[in-house]
């Protein structure tokens, strides 16, 4: 009887430890690895990569903040691999990063990030352990994962509290700084205007700072308020869209403009489906100024019925 009780208590302790560890982490990250373009070699390595990345993203403690299970940030990493050198273990391709945020008092979730990182190249071999370090760059794969984990968290925090993501942009900056001495692509300033360095700069440079004000106003003061008062919440979103023009005026090639469009344009079309004609025309003009190549999609704003 005593032995059975000890076993039960031990099992409960293990269960509580698992729950505590689960609650301590910040991300609920789904990982996909598409290797359809790679026709040679065993596919087992890609399944192992998927599991390793999943464990790394979901089991690493990224912040000092306390998260409950239902507070985790839902996100998704989708690797599309185009090549694999079996001799060196080097894989190349691109990575689609998506993250979502719940809207207050509703079942609706809204996209925060929907971005394609095209500078993906890393080594991965069977049995390789992904090791987290804040002080040095272990390898390019973990550096890429670290960067996007911090950006996901930073932008999510920004959407709930004005400049709430500050500590995590700083950590993302540290990842970029450590990667500067490597020969890996995607980290260097001016390498191109959509790489990881450019993404970080878009959210930390003074010129494009309005994007962070937008994250807060759009989500906390706009979408979250629409559950209570639709017209008031939508009016706030209309007002905050003016920041897009400010960014476009000083940095028309900033990647943050593309990131906002890819995450929000379809949502905006839905939001303004019930707006009055004046508001629709105002929003159409603001968006057309920044995204003139999206005429077909933007026209849907004016076509939708009140």
C-alpha positions as CSV (number, residue, x, y, z in Angstrom):
1,X,0.0,0.0,0.0
2,X,2.8,2.4,1.0
3,X,4.7,1.5,-2.2
4,X,1.6,2.2,-4.3
5,X,1.1,5.5,-2.7
6,X,4.7,6.5,-3.4
7,X,4.3,5.6,-7.0
8,X,1.2,7.6,-7.3
9,X,2.8,10.6,-5.7
10,X,5.8,10.3,-8.0
11,X,3.6,10.1,-11.0
12,X,1.7,13.2,-9.9
13,X,5.0,15.1,-9.3
14,X,6.1,14.2,-12.8
15,X,2.8,15.4,-14.2
16,X,3.0,18.7,-12.3
17,X,6.6,19.2,-13.5
18,X,5.5,18.7,-17.2
19,X,2.6,21.2,-16.8
20,X,4.9,23.7,-15.0
21,X,7.5,23.4,-17.8
22,X,4.8,23.7,-20.4
23,X,3.3,26.8,-18.8
24,X,6.7,28.4,-18.5
25,X,7.4,28.6,-22.2
26,X,6.0,31.2,-24.5
27,X,5.4,29.6,-27.9
28,X,3.0,27.1,-29.3
29,X,4.8,26.6,-32.5
30,X,3.8,24.3,-35.3
31,X,6.6,23.3,-37.7
32,X,6.3,21.9,-41.3
33,X,9.2,20.8,-43.5
34,X,8.5,20.5,-47.2
35,X,11.2,18.5,-49.0
36,X,9.3,17.7,-52.2
37,X,12.0,19.3,-54.3
38,X,14.7,16.9,-52.9
39,X,14.4,13.6,-54.6
40,X,17.5,11.8,-53.4
41,X,18.4,10.4,-49.9
42,X,16.3,9.3,-47.0
43,X,13.4,11.5,-45.9
44,X,14.0,10.5,-42.3
45,X,16.4,13.5,-41.9
46,X,13.6,15.9,-42.6
47,X,11.2,14.3,-40.1
48,X,14.0,14.6,-37.5
49,X,14.6,18.3,-38.5
50,X,10.9,19.0,-38.0
51,X,10.9,17.4,-34.5
52,X,14.1,19.1,-33.5
53,X,12.8,22.5,-34.5
54,X,9.4,21.9,-32.9
55,X,11.1,20.9,-29.6
56,X,13.5,23.8,-29.7
57,X,10.9,26.5,-30.3
58,X,8.4,25.1,-27.8
59,X,10.7,24.1,-25.0
60,X,13.1,27.0,-24.9
61,X,12.4,29.7,-22.3
62,X,12.6,32.9,-24.4
63,X,11.6,35.5,-21.8
64,X,11.3,36.1,-18.1
65,X,7.5,36.6,-18.4
66,X,5.0,34.2,-17.0
67,X,2.8,32.4,-19.5
68,X,-0.1,30.1,-18.9
69,X,-0.9,27.4,-21.4
70,X,-3.8,29.4,-22.9
71,X,-1.6,32.5,-23.2
72,X,1.0,30.9,-25.5
73,X,1.7,32.6,-28.8
74,X,0.4,30.5,-31.7
75,X,2.9,30.5,-34.5
76,X,4.0,28.4,-37.4
77,X,7.3,27.8,-39.2
78,X,7.1,26.3,-42.7
79,X,10.4,25.3,-44.3
80,X,10.4,24.7,-48.0
81,X,13.8,23.1,-48.8
82,X,15.2,23.3,-52.3
83,X,18.5,21.5,-51.9
84,X,20.4,19.2,-49.5
85,X,24.0,18.4,-49.7
86,X,24.2,14.9,-48.1
87,X,28.0,15.2,-47.7
88,X,28.0,18.4,-45.7
89,X,24.4,18.3,-44.3
90,X,23.8,21.8,-45.7
91,X,20.1,22.5,-46.5
92,X,18.8,25.5,-48.4
93,X,15.4,27.0,-49.1
94,X,13.0,29.4,-47.6
95,X,11.0,29.8,-44.4
96,X,7.5,31.1,-44.0
97,X,6.9,32.6,-40.6
98,X,3.3,33.1,-39.3
99,X,2.0,34.2,-35.9
100,X,-1.4,35.0,-34.6
101,X,-3.0,36.8,-31.7
102,X,-6.5,36.4,-30.2
103,X,-8.9,39.3,-30.3
104,X,-10.3,40.3,-26.9
105,X,-13.6,38.5,-25.9
106,X,-14.0,36.7,-29.2
107,X,-13.1,33.5,-31.0
108,X,-11.4,35.5,-33.8
109,X,-7.6,35.4,-34.2
110,X,-5.7,37.9,-36.2
111,X,-2.4,37.5,-38.1
112,X,0.6,39.4,-36.7
113,X,3.3,38.0,-39.0
114,X,3.0,36.4,-42.4
115,X,6.5,36.7,-43.8
116,X,8.8,34.6,-46.1
117,X,12.5,34.6,-45.2
118,X,14.2,33.6,-48.4
119,X,17.8,33.5,-47.0
120,X,17.7,30.1,-45.4
121,X,20.8,27.9,-45.4
122,X,22.0,25.7,-42.5
123,X,23.6,22.4,-41.6
124,X,21.6,19.7,-40.0
125,X,22.6,16.1,-39.5
126,X,21.0,13.0,-37.9
127,X,21.3,13.1,-34.2
128,X,22.2,16.8,-34.1
129,X,21.1,18.6,-30.9
130,X,19.9,22.2,-31.2
131,X,21.5,24.1,-28.4
132,X,20.3,27.5,-27.2
133,X,22.8,30.2,-26.3
134,X,22.3,34.0,-25.7
135,X,26.1,34.6,-25.7
136,X,27.3,33.1,-28.9
137,X,26.1,31.9,-32.3
138,X,25.9,28.1,-32.0
139,X,25.0,27.6,-35.7
140,X,23.0,29.3,-38.4
141,X,19.8,27.2,-37.8
142,X,19.5,28.1,-34.1
143,X,20.4,31.7,-34.9
144,X,17.5,31.9,-37.5
145,X,15.2,30.2,-35.0
146,X,16.3,32.6,-32.2
147,X,15.8,35.6,-34.3
148,X,12.3,34.7,-35.4
149,X,11.3,33.6,-31.9
150,X,12.2,37.0,-30.5
151,X,10.5,38.8,-33.4
152,X,7.3,36.8,-32.9
153,X,7.3,37.6,-29.2
154,X,8.3,41.3,-29.6
155,X,5.5,42.0,-32.1
156,X,3.0,40.1,-30.1
157,X,3.9,42.1,-26.9
158,X,3.7,45.4,-29.0
159,X,0.2,44.5,-29.9
160,X,-0.9,44.4,-26.3
161,X,1.2,47.2,-24.8
162,X,2.7,50.2,-26.5
163,X,6.4,49.4,-26.9
164,X,5.9,46.3,-24.9
165,X,8.2,44.4,-27.2
166,X,11.3,46.5,-26.4
167,X,13.3,43.8,-24.5
168,X,12.7,41.2,-27.3
169,X,13.8,43.5,-30.1
170,X,16.9,44.0,-28.1
171,X,17.5,40.2,-28.0
172,X,16.8,39.9,-31.7
173,X,19.4,42.7,-32.2
174,X,21.9,40.6,-30.2
175,X,21.3,37.6,-32.5
176,X,21.9,39.8,-35.5
177,X,25.0,41.2,-34.0
178,X,26.4,37.8,-33.2
179,X,25.7,36.7,-36.8
180,X,27.6,39.6,-38.3
181,X,30.9,37.7,-38.1
182,X,29.6,34.6,-39.9
183,X,29.6,34.1,-43.6
184,X,26.0,33.1,-43.6
185,X,23.5,35.1,-45.8
186,X,20.5,37.0,-44.4
187,X,22.2,38.9,-41.6
188,X,24.2,41.7,-43.2
189,X,23.0,45.3,-43.4
190,X,22.3,46.4,-47.0
191,X,22.6,42.8,-48.3
192,X,19.0,43.3,-49.4
193,X,16.0,45.1,-48.1
194,X,14.0,42.1,-46.9
195,X,16.6,40.0,-44.9
196,X,16.6,39.6,-41.2
197,X,18.7,42.6,-40.6
198,X,16.3,44.7,-42.6
199,X,13.3,43.3,-40.7
200,X,14.9,44.2,-37.4
201,X,15.8,47.7,-38.6
202,X,12.2,48.3,-39.8
203,X,10.9,47.9,-36.2
204,X,13.8,49.7,-34.4
205,X,14.8,52.6,-36.6
206,X,13.3,56.0,-35.9
207,X,12.2,56.6,-39.5
208,X,9.9,53.6,-39.4
209,X,8.9,53.7,-35.7
210,X,5.2,54.4,-36.5
211,X,4.9,50.7,-37.4
212,X,5.1,49.8,-33.7
213,X,2.5,52.4,-32.8
214,X,0.4,50.8,-35.4
215,X,0.8,47.4,-33.9
216,X,-0.6,48.7,-30.6
217,X,-3.4,51.0,-32.0
218,X,-4.6,48.5,-34.7
219,X,-4.9,45.6,-32.3
220,X,-5.4,46.8,-28.7
221,X,-7.4,50.0,-29.5
222,X,-8.9,48.8,-32.8
223,X,-9.7,45.1,-33.1
224,X,-10.1,44.5,-29.4
225,X,-12.5,47.4,-29.2
226,X,-14.6,46.3,-32.1
227,X,-16.0,43.5,-30.0
228,X,-17.6,46.2,-27.8
229,X,-18.2,48.9,-30.4
230,X,-17.7,48.0,-34.0
231,X,-17.8,51.6,-35.4
232,X,-15.4,53.0,-32.7
233,X,-12.9,50.2,-33.2
234,X,-13.0,50.5,-37.0
235,X,-12.6,54.3,-36.7
236,X,-9.4,53.8,-34.7
237,X,-8.0,51.4,-37.3
238,X,-8.8,53.9,-40.0
239,X,-6.9,56.6,-38.1
240,X,-3.9,54.4,-37.5
241,X,-3.6,53.5,-41.2
242,X,-2.4,57.0,-41.7
243,X,0.9,55.8,-40.3
244,X,1.5,53.7,-43.4
245,X,1.7,56.9,-45.5
246,X,4.2,58.4,-43.0
247,X,6.4,55.3,-43.3
248,X,6.0,55.2,-47.1
249,X,7.1,58.9,-47.3
250,X,10.4,58.4,-45.6
251,X,11.1,54.7,-46.4
252,X,9.0,53.5,-49.4
253,X,11.1,50.2,-49.6
254,X,10.8,49.3,-45.9
255,X,10.0,45.7,-45.4
256,X,7.6,46.6,-42.7
257,X,5.2,47.9,-45.3
258,X,5.2,44.5,-47.1
259,X,4.9,42.7,-43.8
260,X,1.8,44.7,-42.8
261,X,0.2,44.1,-46.2
262,X,0.8,40.4,-46.2
263,X,-0.6,40.0,-42.7
264,X,-3.5,42.5,-42.9
265,X,-4.8,43.3,-46.3
266,X,-7.4,40.6,-46.5
267,X,-8.5,41.4,-43.0
268,X,-8.9,45.1,-43.8
269,X,-11.1,44.2,-46.7
270,X,-13.4,42.3,-44.3
271,X,-13.3,45.0,-41.7
272,X,-14.5,47.7,-44.1
273,X,-17.2,45.5,-45.7
274,X,-19.7,47.2,-43.2
275,X,-18.2,50.6,-43.3
276,X,-20.0,53.6,-44.9
277,X,-19.0,54.8,-48.3
278,X,-16.9,57.8,-47.1
279,X,-14.8,55.6,-44.8
280,X,-14.3,53.0,-47.5
281,X,-13.1,55.6,-49.9
282,X,-10.8,57.1,-47.3
283,X,-9.2,53.8,-46.5
284,X,-8.9,52.8,-50.2
285,X,-7.0,56.0,-50.9
286,X,-4.6,55.5,-48.0
287,X,-3.9,52.0,-49.0
288,X,-3.6,52.6,-52.7
289,X,-1.0,55.3,-52.1
290,X,1.2,52.7,-50.4
291,X,0.3,49.6,-52.4
292,X,-0.5,50.7,-55.9
293,X,0.2,47.2,-57.3
294,X,-2.6,45.8,-55.2
295,X,-5.4,47.5,-57.1
296,X,-7.4,44.3,-57.7
297,X,-7.5,43.4,-54.1
298,X,-8.0,47.0,-52.9
299,X,-11.0,47.3,-55.3
300,X,-12.8,44.8,-53.1
301,X,-13.0,47.4,-50.4
302,X,-15.1,49.7,-52.5
303,X,-17.2,46.8,-54.0
304,X,-18.3,45.3,-50.7
305,X,-21.8,46.2,-49.5
306,X,-22.6,48.0,-46.3
